[in-house]
Amino acid sequence: MIVIYRNGERVVISGWRAWLIVGPAVLVAALIVVALISLMLGIALTIFTVLLFVVPVAIALALLVRLFSKPR
């Protein structure tokens, strides 16, 4: 049941008309939620993949620099 106030009068929408209004609204909200979850998952996977490859390379470069640097 949907209650709307128009010009100070209460209008009640119920039955199939209420479903006709609520159905697409729920569908749009669900699509927005799915899109946001997909976006967050994509960002998380991107960060994980970058860290998976960058951290070992940075450690290897640091070891190489330390190996070939002049001792103090």
Number of C-alpha atoms within 10 A of each C-alpha: 12 13 11 12 9 8 7 7 8 10 12 11 14 13 9 10 12 14 14 11 13 13 11 11 12 11 11 11 11 12 12 12 12 12 12 12 12 12 12 12 12 12 12 11 12 12 11 12 11 10 12 11 10 12 11 11 12 11 11 12 12 11 12 11 11 11 10 8 9 7 6 3
